[in-house]
Amino acid sequence: MDFTFTDDQRQLRDALRGYLQRNNGFSVRTANARSASGWSESLWRGLADDLGILGLLVPEAAGGVGGNATDMMVVMDELGANLLVEPYLETAVIGASAFGAGHETELAAIARGDLRLAFAWAEAETRFDTLPRDTIALRTTVGWRLDGRKIVATAAPMATHLLVTARIGEEPALFLVEAGAVGVSQQAYPTIDGRRAADVTLDAVALPDHARVARGAEAIERLCDIGAAMLGAEALGVMRVMLDDTIAFTKERRQFGQAIASFQVIQHRMVDMYMQLELATSAVYRAVLSLGASPAERARAVSAMKVTVASACRFIGQNAIQLHGGMGMTDEVAVTHYFRRATVIETEFGSADWHRRRFAALSRAA
Amino acid sequence: MDIAWSADEIAFRDEVRAFLANELTDELRASGAHMTSVYADPRHARAWQAILHEKGWVAPSWPVEHGGTGWSLAQRYIWQRERIAAGAPPVSPMGVQMCGPAIIGHGSAEQKAFFLPRMLSGEHFWCQGYSETGSGSDLASLQCRAEEDGDDLVVTGQKLWSTHAHAANWGFFLVRTATLDRPQKGITFLLIDMTSPGVTVVPTVSPAGENIQNEIFLDAVRVPKANVVGAIGDGWTVAKYLLDFERGGAAYAPGLQIDLDEIEQFASEVRGDDGGRLIDDAAFADAIAQARIDVMALEIFEFRAMSDAGAGRYPAAIPSLMKIRGTELQQRITELRLLAAGRYGLAYQPQAGVSAGPVHFPHGEGDFVGPREAAIAPMRYVSERAASIYAGTNEIQRNIIAKIMGL
């Protein structure tokens, strides 16, 4: 058993942290998020060319780094601390995990930064269920035809391509769809964490045969579990900043002639925040280290993590706001931006209720 | 003891319902029903106030001689519940509930004659100037200075979190006219014309992207001494009187019950995690039931406080207990709203509701995706985090209660 990071992983973390502080500081990333496009092309290029992390999970043979899940956890944690808005999770985590043999071109494009992906899995009538119901793929003489509607597809407005789940008869599958393909239309909007998303309508979208990149329920569930696990790693960075900022603020903020951090009620609250962060960290480690396990073990670890992380995000987020007092109700302080990201993470890839139920079902089946 | 409403009270409820049904326009109803925060759009609040003014129902808590309704506490409770249920926007509390009582209790005859009618008619729209950068929970440490100069006070300083200062033409302020042995001494309660030279209002943008609160900068603003309420240096007494005035009249349960009604209605129209309707989902139904149970306990707690106040008894811990429990449940219910919204609760679509001020974050106009309830849910969740901070944080309220308990 070993829960320490390697020297390479520590160097990766330090390099990434320094690069993001220099190139994507809080005011820069907020300006990018609020620009017309909602993201920064130059930062995206930097992630590919300067840092090489877009290809972290891409095999070396396809031009990537060939890194493992723990490497990715280190990266996602830092991206969370930086509140990065670009579609890294969708592209470098989900995309790189979706493409297998026969899709080396796409993998290479991910590593080069030429592909930006959105994962369009959610539908209006399926709530948090990961499998498609009302998006239908039909066999055609040359490939596939897709019809349906996806909701709140994060990063879709800035994506070059969409990964769309659809049903072929009863079998779920995953398709790669060009964002600008005929029959694809988007209604775009910001999300509460300042990112962008869209409802995507697919109307007789014609796709070539190789557009089907994965098939079967397990393939889709695996992708969602990988996405959720790495989102959990991102949450750790988000929560760490909220805790650090709250500690710093309460040490500096004086009322009744003393720093408010000297009041026991404030101290105990921050102790509980710290405890929640440590437990969330532990749950994320288990989930990330279980990604290669059997589907049932992986799914249990990920659902357990998602419940623990959702509860930590809520507790740490709400109390970070509370302990900032009136300042916590302004857009001026960074902590409120982290709070909104934490709120999104709570339900992204399924709410705590949904994962608790999934965990119970998996435990009964075991 | 009797838990039921009397026949007179039921007749009053019916009268109120008929009035609301007749007088609320569709626009006003939508404005009250689709608020993205606890604050109404000032334009709608003023339009509704004009209708209430016609009827003489603007200020239920004021004495009749100053334009109050003469209602009992029970009637005021019924009015509040029916108003919210009908979707009427709230009248801005800053004038009628906050400044009005200060003038009624401590103002001069001239101040009463000039300000109270204009407050009732809505000609004057009020804001508050209390908190400062270094003076939040520790309000008495405030530093905004007012120097005497002939018949005027000259005010210089800065105020924070002033709700709707950008829409207000008058403000009530706490300023420091002397530095004495205790911080509570030397504070003066002052009415300031917001159009005076030297007053600058700067928007504060909330985490929900809305400009409802403001910073107020005062740079050598000349204010006639005639605008001091009470005596110069005795403002803390006036401010405390103002806080006590609403004792027994405040109630959270009516609004919370209606919030829960709305959530249940919405949950009966959308799908839950187990494939059926959300309202039939066991985990969700349990969460709603627990909130209902908590609100029921709070409701009787509020009735008891009302009944005590009607008999002239004011147990000291009651307002703080009510504030803590009311705001905790209010926030819990915004969590349930967000949970019900599902994935559409992630979308930022303030245009689906009615904001109480300009929206500063990028957002769409007109059309929105998903149900309106889902679009409003995250706005309410984020903006109502303020409830446990404003009007004395819940930590400060617990300190107050601990003292009252003799701890």
Interface residues (C-beta under 8 A of the other chain):
Chain A: R34 G38 A122 A124 E125 T126 R127 F128 D129 I151 V152 T154 Q187 Y189 P190 T191 I192 D193 G194 A197 D199 R254 Q255 F256 F263 V265 I266 R314 Q318 I321 Q322 G325 G326 G328 M329 T330 D331 E332 T336 H337 F339 R340 T343 V344 T347 E348 S351 D353 W354 R356 R357
Chain B: S131 G134 G136 S137 D138 S141 L160 W161 T204 V205 S206 P207 G209 Q213 V270 R271 G272 D273 D274 D281 A283 F284 E335 L338 L339 G342 R343 Y344 G345 L346 A347 Y348 Q349 H360 F361 P362 H363 G364 D367 F368 V369 G370 P378 Y381 V382 R385 A386 S388 I389 Y390 T393 E395 R398
